[in-house]
């Protein structure tokens, strides 16, 4: 049975895109594991192998603007659809990590808690999504050097919250996620008091 594994990275971040990856393997790859349990170097090494040996790899990117406009649940579905749209075969089974099925209804899906630790295709998907998103965040760190995106990759760490308190938010931040949402609302209220029209998006 040719299994398509699906996993996401960035769901719990307050900055940066959401990434959903879909991977199909026709043979085991030694060393696969949940991407969170692997070192950055090992993830990168395995990603190279996966790209060489996988039957199919699809990546669905969801931008910060889309996350702001569509919300997290809809964004997960958008990412899954984009990751799966280039399938050239009918998958016998799609396995999704977790217990929340965000895949479009036209696909037959089995949810499995902990799949990113036991199902090879899902482990591979978690690695591909993590490496792709991390590389994006490393580039973003050069654009916004005060925020430490290369260290926390958008998660709400102490370092990240300190940067938000000191410098405010950037266009890379998600306005619907705390503590960014509170900063955005404060800025909007200040603009209203000053007689300015507040934008629905952070200033660039």
N, C-alpha and C positions, 0 to 999 in steps of 0.2 A: 504494500500500500504506500503510495506516494503522499506523504503528509506535508501540508503547507503550515509552517509555524508562524505565528504572528505575535509581536510584542511591541510595546511602546516605551519611549524614554522621554522624560520631561513633563510628565503629568503633574508632578508636585512642585515644579519650579515656579518662580515668580518673575522670571525673565527668560527670554529666548524662545525658540520655536518648540513645537511638539513634533516628535518624529515617531512614525510607526513603520516597522520593517516586516516584510514577509519573505520567508526563505523556504525553499524545498530542497531536500537532500536525497540522493539515491544511495548513499552509503555513509557509514559513521565517519566522523572526523575526531581524531584523538585530541583530548584536552578541552572539549567544549564544557562550558558551565554557565551559570548565571553570570552575566557581565559584571554585576556588582561585586562578585566574589573573585574577580580576576584583576590583576594589576593593569595599569594603563598600557604597559609594554606588551604584556601577554595578549590583551584584547586586540591590539593593533596587529600582532603576529597572526592571530587566529582569523582576523578579518581578511587578511591577504589570502589565507588558505581557503576560506569560505568563498570569496569572490572567484577563485580559480575552480573550485570543485562543485559548487552548488548548481542544481538544475535550474533554479529560478531565484532571483533576488529582486524585490521591489521595495522602494522607500517612498513613504508618503510624508511630505513636509507640510506642516500647518503653521502659518506665520503668526506673529504676535498680533497683527491687525485682525486676522481671522479669529484668533482666540478671544480678542476683545469683543468682536462683533457677534460671534456665534456661540460663545461659551464652551466650557470644557467637554461636556458630553457630546455635543454636535461635532466639535473639533476632532474628537477621537474617531468618530465615524468617517469624517472627511479624510483623515489620515489613513485609515484602513482601506477605504475605497481607492485612494491614490496608490497605495502600496500594492494592491491586488489588480489594478486595472490592466496591467500588461501581461497577465497570465495568458499563455498560449495553449493551455490544457485545462481540462475540467478537473479540479482537485478532488481526490477521493475523500479527503478530510482536511478541514482547517482546524488547527488546535490553537486556542487562544489562552494566554496566561491570565489567570484570575478567574473571578466568577461573574464578571459583568461583560456581557456580549455587546460590544459596540460596532461589530461588523455589519455592513448593510444586509438586509433581510434576504437578498437573493442568494446568499451563500449559506451552505450548511456548515455549522460551526459547533465544535465541542469546547466548552470552557473547562479549564483545569487549573485549580489553585496549585501553585508551585511548578507549573509546566516549564518555567525557565530554569529549573534545576534537574528535570528528569526527561524531558522530550528534546531530542537532539535538534530538530528543526526550530523549536522555540528558543533554545539556547543560542543557536546561530543567529536567529532574528534579534535577540536581545543584544548580542555583540555588535551586529551590523548597525543597529539603531544607535547604540551608545557611542560607538566610534564616530559615526557620521555627525551626531549632534555635538559631541565634545570638540571635534575639529572646527565646527562652526563657532562654538563658544570661544575657542582659543583665538580665532580671528577677531571676534567681537571684543576680546580683551585688549587688543591693540588699538581698537577704535575708541574704547572707553577705559583707559588704563587705571583710573581711580577706583574701579568697581571690583577688580579681582575675579573677572569671569573665568579666567584660566584656572582658578583654584576651586571655586564652588559651582561652576558651570550653570549658574542661575538658581540654585537652590537657596532657601532662606536660612543661611547660616548667620552666625554672629557677625562675621566679617562683612557679609552682604548687607545686613541691617545697619551696621555702622556706616557703611558707604552711603546708603539711602538717607540716613539721618544727616549726614554731612553735605552731600551733593545733590540730594533730590533724586528723581527718577530720570530715566532715559527713554528714547523711543523703543528700546529693546525690552522694556518692562511691561508686564501684563497688568492692565488697569483694574481688572476685576479680582485680583488676588491681593490679600493683605500681606504686608503693610503698605503696598503700593497704592491700593485703593484709597486708604485714608489720606495719604499724601496728595493724591490727585484731587480728592474732594476738598481738602484744605486750600489747594491752589485755585480751584474753581470758585470757592466761596470768596476768597480774597479778590479774585478778578471781578466778581459780581459787585462786591463792595466798592471797588475802585471804578466801577462803571464800564468795565471792559466786558466784551462778550467772550466767555470761556469756550475754548475748543473742546471737542469730544475726544481729542487725541493729544498726547503729550507733544509739546513743541520740539521741533528738531533744531 
